[in-house]
Amino acid sequence: MLDEKLNGDMEKTAHTNEEDEYDESEENDPFQKIMERAGNHGRFQLIYNLTFVLGLAAAGSMVYMNVILALDIPDHWCTVPGRELTNYTMDEWRHLTLPMQTDNRGTSKHSRCEMYNANFTEINDWLHWNKSESNVTVCQHGWSYDRTWYEDTITTKEDWVCAKDLYVTNTFVVGRVTEVVGSFVLGQMGDAYGRRIVYYISIAFCALGRSFSIITTNYYWVFLFCTGLTGLAANSLFQAPQIVGMEISREQDRSIIAIYQSIGWSIGTSLMPLLFWWLRDWVVFMWLTTVPTAIILIFFKYVIESPRWLISKHRYRDAITQFKKIAKINGRQFDLTEKELVQLYANKQADEVTYGMASLFSGWHLTRNTSIMGFSWCVVAVSYFTLVLFSTRMGGNPFLNFLLQSVVEIPAYVVARYLGDTYGRRFTNSSSFLLSFLACIPLIILAPDVKYERIMVGLATFIKFLNALTFFMVNLQSMEIYPTCMRQTGIALGTILANAVGIFAPYLVYLGTTVDIRAPYYILGTLFLIGGIGATFLPETLHKKLPDTMEEARHFGKHDKFFSLPKAPPKVAKAPTAEEVHLNQTKFAP
């Protein structure tokens, strides 16, 4: 039988809701009262979050991002036969056989894709040979590549340069397009059929898609298809486990769970460049960064369905099963019956008709929140991919450039969590966007001069730091603003919009590397400014109860003051039980 305290809390909540329309306090969340019985801060949460939130994020980031390094284009030039018959150095030979062209900084350099149209094996008098009288033609004998950093990449193996240089750009675009499709389909599947089935589908698609792409590079269209298969499930691979982890944990642990996934991502993306730098061969590198995602399947014992989602679908018996599974690993007794759970939610949840993503635009307040969140996702995504793709095209060591932009994410997440839990999600999100806008200004001024290369790398790394901070906040806000019945759909909508706009990121990089190096920063700076202003109009989610129904989501943050910081709810003195004292120790924290 339900204990009196739980019933008393529910009656108090109902009374409060009648007076205030919707009480957003976490203290009035009936689901948290139930989760406390099973343990919402115990051993199960620790194992689940370390394995499926942090561990899978590390493995998933590698299978998702490894193709970026494998498709890097080293410096290259036309192979011109005849140097072996002379005493010229490579630089002298290129000066004789290759025309000069202006690069993206306005500097004159040897052409990468053209050569003088002459038979250099038959020239005897090099002193009197006039290069200007020779016609210029495209490379006739293939290309030579700078092997300083790589022994081989996909692009050097298949010669995806010059006339085929858009092969690389289009590969990234296909990945973004399929991510849009996958986010739409799998995101709604997660809310319709559950998080667990989406988890298994995502691992299968990512692992198989990337594995087949490794062995099909000589068949470009097959390679594109396999790359698209990976992109199809890339976003849901991270979303499904994190949503479950957040829904079965305490309110104060939400930001910790978000930081787990973010740090897992950074660990994976930091290991990748170091591994490739050591191996120098793309095939072994790709296999070693793909297999770990499939290995996560051995932990199937701890894969659960979200009991919060099951309750929202009125699958109370299944929810009780999941509660008992959590309680068993947490060392607790869970004696709540299906009948009691039904009674508890009898007056809480009426059947709601939802219309997929269209439901997120029902009512002005929810429409505004959804629109701003969508735009924030777009800015984060296009800036992230532009900075990451651009990092390997900047001067110096491509592995160190990539590593810097990955390692800097870890302190960014720590700072984001502190700021988000102290000053609120809204303030942190907006401030990060506006600082990114300001950092773009000196980049635009200094970019044309190669002597400021190190300063450029430093500023780009600082923007990447802010980008990671903003991503942490946007991801956390998405988890907290949307209702349980539409949570994965809401996040999926954000990633759909993000990847739709993210399609342009490879072309921004192409524009910056072939036309004007400042072009990407003009566009990113404008997006940062608009995003920073827009984020101030989002509701604050710190110390708020997660909305469960569409009605709660429509009123979420409706009465918040624009110029305000979040306040923690007053603490109520409560004597802990012996069981709580034992289980709520730091070593059992998620």
N, C-alpha and C positions, 0 to 999 in steps of 0.2 A: 504493500500500500504506500502511496506517496506520503512522505513525511509532511508534518504540519508547516514547517518552515517554507518548504517549496511551494505549498499551496498558498501560504500567506504572501509570498513574493509575487505569485501570479496575480492574486487579487489586487495587490497594491499596484502592479503594473497596469492592470486593466483600468483601475480607477484613475491613474495618472494619464493614461492615453485618452480617457474621456475628457479630461480637463484640458490637456495640451495638444490634442490632435495626434501627436506622435512623439513619444519620448525616445530620444536617441541615446540615452545613457546605456553604457555597457552593463550596468548593474541590473537593468531590467530585461536582459536577454534570456528567455526561458531555456534556450539551447545550452547556454553556458552553465546553468544550474544542473542540467543533466550531464554535461561533459565533466563537471567536477566530480560526479560519482564514478565515472569511468577513469578519470584522471586526465586533465587537460594540460599537464605540465610534468609528465612522467617519462618513464623509460621508453614507452612506445613512441612518443613524440621525438625523443632524442634519436632513436634508431631511424625513424622514418625521415626526419629532416636531414640527418647526416647522409643517408643513403640516396634518397630520391630527390631531395631539394639541392643539397650541396654536391653530392657525388655525381648525380646524373647531369647537373649543370656543367660540371667540369668535363665529363666525357662528351656531353652533347655539344658544348662549345667547340670542341676539337673537330668533331665530325661535321659540324656546321661551317666552321671557318677555315678548315685546312686547305680547301680549294683556293682560297685567296692567295696563300703563299705559293701553292703549287702552280698557279697561273701567273706568277710574277714574270714580267718581261725584262730581262737584263739588257744592258746596252748592247747594241748589235750594229752591224754594217755589212755591206755587200762583200762577199768573198770574191776576190779578183786574182786569178791565177797569174803566175809570173814572178812573184816576189822571190821564190826560191832560186831564180836565175840571177838575182842581184844581191847587193850587200846592204840594201835599205832596211832600216828598222820598220816595225809595224806602223808607227806614227808617220814616218816618212813615206811609206808606201800608200797609206791612206791619203796623205796630202797630195800625192801624185795621181791617184786613181779615182778619188771621190770628190764630187762637187761640194761646195759650201752652202749651207742653208741656215736660216734664222730659227732658233728654237723658241720655246714658250716664254723665255725670259728676254727675248730680243737679242740674244747672243749668237754670233755666227759660229757654227759648228759643222763638222763633216756630216753629210747626208747619211741617214740610216737605211734608206730605201733606193737610192739611185747611185749610178756609177757612170764614168765616162765610157762611151761606146767605142771601144778600141780593142784591138788584139795586142795586149801588153806583152805577150811572149815574143812578139816580132819587133818590138822597138829596141833599137840599139843605141841611138843618140838621145839620151834622156835630157841632156842639157838644152838641146834645141827643139825638143818636142813642145808644141804649143797646145796646152789643155783647152784653151778657149775655142779652138777650132774643131774640137771633137764634140759630137752630139752626146747628150745625156740620155741614159736609158735606165729602166728599172733593173734590179739585180738579176743577172743572167746565170749565176753559178751558185745560188743559195746564199746563206748568211753565215757570218762568223759571230760568235757570242762572247761577251766578257764573262770569263769563268772565275772571276775573283771570289764571288760568294756562292755560286751554284755550280755543281757538276752538270745538273740537268733539271729542267722544269718541263711541264707539259708544253709550254709555248716553244721552248727550244727543240723539243723532240719532234713536234708537229709543224714547226715553222709558222706559228700563228702570229706573224708580224707583217708590217707594211700593208699589202693588199688584204691581208687576213687579220689585221690588228683588231678589228671589231668582233672577231670571234670571241675574244676574251670578254669584252664589254657585253656582248649579247649573252654570254653564259651567265654573267651576274644578273642580267635583266630577266632571263628565264627563271632563275632562282627566285627573284622578287615576285614575278607574276604567279608562280605556283604557290608561293607563300600566301598570296592573297586568296587564291582558290582554297588552299588547305585551311587557312584561318576561318574562312566562311563556312566550309563544310564541317571540319572537325570541331570548331568552336561551338557550333550549334548542336553537334552530336554530343558534346560533353554535357550540355544542359538538358538534352532530350533523353540520352541513353546512359549517361553516367561518365564520370571522369576515368574510371578504370579501363574501360574498353578503348578509350581514346589514347590512354597511356601505352597500351600494347600495340595499337596500330602505329603510333608515332615511332616507337623504337624499331619496329619492323621496317617501315618505309625509310627511315634515316639510315639504318645500318645497311640494308640491301641496296638502296639507291646509290650510296657513296661507294660501296664495294664494286658494283657493276660499272660505275663511272671510271674506276681505276683501270679496268681492263678494256675499255671501249674508246679510248682517246683517238684512235685512228679512224673511227667512224663518228664523225662530228655530230650527226643528228641523233645517233644512239646515245652518245655522250651527253648531249643536251637533255634528252628524255630522262636519263638516269639522274642528272643533276636536278632536274625538275621534281623527280620523285622524292629526293631528299628534302627539297624546299617545301614540298607539300605538307610535310609533318613537322617541320622544324620548330614552328612556334608552339604548337600544342605539346611538343616534347617537354618544354619547360613549364608551360602553363598548368597542365593537369595536376602534376604532383604538388606544385606550390599552392594551388587553390585548396587541395585536400589538406595539406599541412596547416594552412592558415585557418581553415574551418574547424579543425579539431584542437586548436590551441587557444590559449588565453589571449585576451586583447593586448596585453603588454608584450606578448611574444610576437606579434605580427611583424614588427619592424625587424626583429631578430631573424625571423624566417626569410624575410625579403633579403636581408643581408647575407644569409647563408647562400641563397641562390646566386646573388651577385658575386660573392667571393668565389664560389665554385666556378662561375663563368670566367672570372679573372685568372684563376689558377690554370684552367685549361688553355686560355689564350696566351698565357705567359709561358707555359711549357712548350707550346707549338714552335715558336721561332727558335728556341734553344735546341729543340730536337732536330729541326731542319738544318740549323747551322752546323750541328754535329754530324748529321748523316750526309747532307749535301745532295741527296738523291730523292726525288719526289715520290717514287713508287713505294719504297720502304716507309718513308715518312707518312704517306697517306694510309697505308695499312695499319701502322702503329697508332694512328690517331682516329681510326674508324672502329676497330675491334672493341675498345672499352665500352662503347655504348651498348653493344649486344651483351656484354658480360653482366651488366646490371640486372639482366633477367634472372640470374640465379637467386636474387633476393625476393622472389615472388611471394614468399610467406608473409611479407609485410605489406604487400600491395592490397589496399582496402578501397572500398567505395566510400565516398563521403557520407557519413550519417546525416549531416545537415541537408545535403541534397536529397537523400532518400526520404527524409521527413517532408521536404518541400513537395515531393511527388506522392506523398501519402503511403509510402512503402514502409510502414512502421515495423513489420516483422523483420525485414532486411536490416533496418536501422538498429534494432535491438541486437541482431547478430554482430554487427560491426562494433557496437558499444561493448559487447561482451569480449570481443577479440582484443579491443584496446585495453579493457579493464584487466584481462588475464595477464597481458604482458606488463602492465603497470602494477601488478600485484594487488589488485583491488577486487572486491565483490560487487557485481552489478546485478541488483535484484529487481530493477524496474521491468514490469511486464508490458507486453504489447498493448493490452487493454488500458493500462494506466497511461501509456504514451499517447494513445488515441484520445483519451479524456483530456490530457494536458493540452493538446493542440486542437481540441474540438472547436473552441471559440477563437482560436488564433489564426487559423488558415482556412479561408474560403477558397474554393476552386477558382483560380484566375485563368482567364483565357489570354494567352500571349501569342504574338504574331512574329516570332523570331526577332530579328534586329529592329524591325519597325516599332516594336514595343518600347524600345529605348528612346523613341521620339514622341512618346505620349505625354502630353502636358508640357507647358513652357519651361518649367524649372528643370525637369529631367532632360528635355531637349537641349537646353543651354549647357548643362553639365556634360552631356554626351558629346556635343559639338566641340567644346573646349578641350575635353580629354582627347578626342580624335585628332585635333590639330596639334596638341602637345605630343602625341605619339608620332605624328608625321615629322615634326621638327627634330625630335630625338633620333628617329630612324635615319632620315636623310643626312643629318650631320654625322651620325655614328659611322655609317657606311662610307661617306665621303672621306672622313678623316682616316679610317682604317685603310681603305683602298689607296688613298693618297700617300700614306706613310711609306709604302714600299716603292713609291715613285720619287720620293725626295732623295736628296743627295746623301752620301755616306752609306753606312751599313744598314741594309734593309731589315735585317733581323733585329738589330738594336732599336731601330725606329719603331718596328712593330711591338717589340717587347716593352719599350717605354710607354706606349699608348695602352698597353694591357696592364702593366704593373701599377700605373698611376690610378687605375680604377679601384684598387683595394683601399687605399686611404680615403678615396672619394666616398666609398660606401660607409666607412666608419664616420666620416664627417657628416654625411647625409643622414645617417641614423640619429646622431646626436642633435643636429639641427631640427630634423623632423619631429623628434620626440620632445624637444625643448620649445621650439618656436612654431611648430606646426608644419604640416605638409605644404600648405598653400604658400606661405612666405618663402620657404626653402626653394620650392619649384620656381617661383617667379624670380627670385633673386639670382638663381643660377643662370636662367635664361638671359637676364639683363647683363650679367658679368660676361657671358659668352659674347654678347653683342659688342661690348666695349673692347674685348680682346681681339676682335676681328679688325678693328681700325688700324692698329700698328702693323698687323700682318699685311694688310692691303698696301700700306705705305712702303714696307721693307721688302716685300716679296720679289720685285724685279732685280734686286742686287744680290748676286750670289755670295758676296762676302758676309751677308747677314743670315746665312743658311742655318747656323746654330741657334740664332735667336728665333728664327722661324720654327725650327723643330721644338724649341722650348715653348713658344706661344701655342703651337698646335697641340702640344702635350697638355698645356694648361686648359685649353678648350676641351680636350678629351676628358680631363679630370672633371670639369663642370658638366660635360655631357653624361658621364657616368653618374654623377650626383643627381642630375635631372631624371635620368632613366630610373634610378632607384625610387624617386618620389612619384613619378608618373605611374610606374608599375604598382606601387603600394596604394596610391589613390584609386587606381582602377579596381583593385581588389576590394576596397572599402566603400566605394560610391555605389556600385551596382548591387542589386538584390541577389539573394542566393539563387533564385529561380532563373536569373539571367546573367549570373556573374561571369561564366566562361564565355557566353555570347558577347557580353559587353567588352571583355578583354579582347576577344576575337575581332570585334569591330574595330577596335583601336589598332590592332596589328594589321588588319586588312588595309585600313587607310594608310598606315605607316609604310607598308610594303608597296602599296600602289604609288605613293609619292617616292618611296625609296628606289623605284625603278629608274628615276632620273639621276640617282647618285653616281652610277658608273659613267653616265654621260657627262656629269659635272667633272669627274676626274679626267675623262678623255679631253674635255674642253680645257681643263687646267694644264694638262701635260702636252697638248698639241697646239693650243692657241694662245692663251694668256693665263699665267699661273695665278693671277689675282681673281679670276672669274668665280671660282667656287666660294671665295670668302665674301664677295659682294652679296651673293645669294644667301649664304648661310647667315651673315650678319642681319639681313633684313628679316629672315625667319625667326632668329633669336629675339629680335626686338618685339615682333608681333606676339610671339609665344609668351614672353615675359609679361606683357600687358594683359593678355588673355587669361593667364594662370591666376591672376589676382581675383578673378570672378568665380573661381571654383569654391565649393563649400569646404570648410575645414573638417577633416575626418579623424583627427587625433582625439582620443578618449570618447569616441562615438561607437554606439552599437552598430554592428553590421546589419544593414537592412535585409529583411528576408522576403518581403513581398513587393510587388510593383507599387502599391499604394505608399508604402514606407519610402521607397526610392523617390517617388514624386515629391515628397515633402522633406527629403533629406537636406539639411542645412538651410531650409527656407527662411528661418528666422535669425540666421547668423548676421552679425554686424560686420560691415566691410572692414572697418578699422578696428580690428580686435585680434588678440592672440588667444589660443585655446587654454582652457583652465581644466586641471585635473579634477575629477569628482572627489567630494569629501570622503576621507577614509573612515570606515565604520569599524570600531573595535570588535574583534571576533576571536574567541578562543579557539585555536586550532586543535583538531583531534590528533590523537597519537599517530593515526595513519597518515594524516597530512604532514605532520612534522617529519615523519620518515621519508615520505615520497617527494616532498617539495624541497629537496636539497639541490645544491648547485650541480652536482654530478649527474642529476637526472634532468637538468634543463634541456630544452630542445635546441 
